[in-house]
């Protein structure tokens, strides 16, 4: 699947979980060999930066090219959460 199809598939999963008012923060997306690390928030927050309209405790998702998505742990940094999931899932480490 091409990158736009991949993005749309991820967005559909995010909206099933959090509602239609949520969108992917494309500027924060991290590209990996196995897929993407995706950040998301409300459309209103992405447009304004106003914390009053932001999602709270929304962990980024690690999404693999096969369509699976996993929430990063909230108890650590994003980088550490990625390392934890990469290890658990047996994914190749990449920058």
PyMOL commands that set and color helices and strands:
alter all, ss='L'
color gray80, all
select helices_A, chain A and resi 3-18+26-28+43-48+51-53+78-89
alter helices_A, ss='H'
color red, helices_A
select strands_A, chain A and resi 22-24+30-32+35-38+40-42+61-64+69-71
alter strands_A, ss='S'
color yellow, strands_A
deselect
rebuild
show_as cartoon
